[in-house]
Amino acid sequence: MQKLMALAFLLALAGCSFPGVYKINVQQGNILPKEDLAQLTPGMTRSQVHAILGSPAMLNPVDPDEEYYVYTLQRQGGDIHKQRVVLFFDGEQYLRHEADLLPETPAY
């Protein structure tokens, strides 16, 4: 009888809908607003650039004159939004950057 009751309880429990799991926002990398990038001028030293932007997320092992600032945001398990900025140097002097920014800077 107890086995039958346990089986009935398990079947009834299996029919209940699970309310779900709370999913957090996941932010990784460097958030770079347009205002920070606007402060960069050609001829700045690498250390001056790092003082404004912080340390890069990745360095190019093949070309030390490129630095990557990458940022990803995933809100509550949804789509992953990416932002990528590549800085180009000539030795220790900043030349230019290429940026693929998010439409709006996410909240910290």
N, C-alpha and C positions, 0 to 999 in steps of 0.2 A: 504494500500500500504506500509506503514512504517513497519507493522508487517511482511509482506512478504519479504521486504528488510532485516530486522533484522534476520529473519529465514534463508535467503540465506547467509547472512554474517556469522552466527554461523555455518552453515553446511560447508562453505568454510574454516573457521578457524579450525574446527574439523579435517579436512583433512590434515592440516599442521603438519609436524613432529616437535616435541618439541626438542630443541637442547640438553637438559639434564641439570643436575645440577652439578656444580663443587663440587667434593668430596675431602675432605682433608685427609691427613695421620693422623691416630690416634695412638698415643703412650701412653701407660700407664704402670706405675710400675718402677722397678729398672733395668737399663741396667748394666749388670755385664760382663765386658770383661774377657777373660781368664787370662790376666796379673794381674788383681786384685785378682782373686781366687788363683793364684800362690803365692801370698804374704802370704797366710794363712798357719800357721804351728800349729800342735797340741800343746796344752798347752797354747795358747794365751787366754787372758781374753776376755769376751764378749764385753767389752768396746773397746778393741784393734781391735777386728773384726769389730765392728760398725764404728770405725774411718776409716777403709779401705773401707768398703762396703757401709756404710750409714745405715740408719734404715731399718729393714725388712718391707716388704709389709704386711705380716701377721704373727701372732703368733699363735701357736697351743694351743687352750684352754684346751686340754686334757693333752698334754705333753709339759711343759714349756721348755724342753731341745731341742725343734725343732723350727727353725725359717725358714720362707719361703720368698724368693726373687723372685717375679713373674714379668714378663714383657710381654706385648702383643703389636703387631704392626699390624695395618690394613692400607694398602696403597690404597687410593682412592676407598674405598668401596669393595675391593677385599677380598681375604682370610685372616684370622687372623693367624699370626705367633706367637707362644708362646715360651717363655724361662722360665725355672723354675730351681731354685737352692734351695736345702734344706740343712741347716746347723744343725749339731748335736753337742750338748754340754753335758757335765757332770757337772751339777751345773753352775758354771761360767767359766769353761774351755772348749775351743773349741776342739772337737775330730776329725771331718771329715765333708765332704760335698758330696752331690750327685748333679750333674749338668746335665741338658738337655738344652744345649745352642743352639742358632741359628748359622747357618754356618758362618755367618759374623755379626759383630757388626754393627747395623744400624746407620746411621748418626743421630746426635742429633738434 
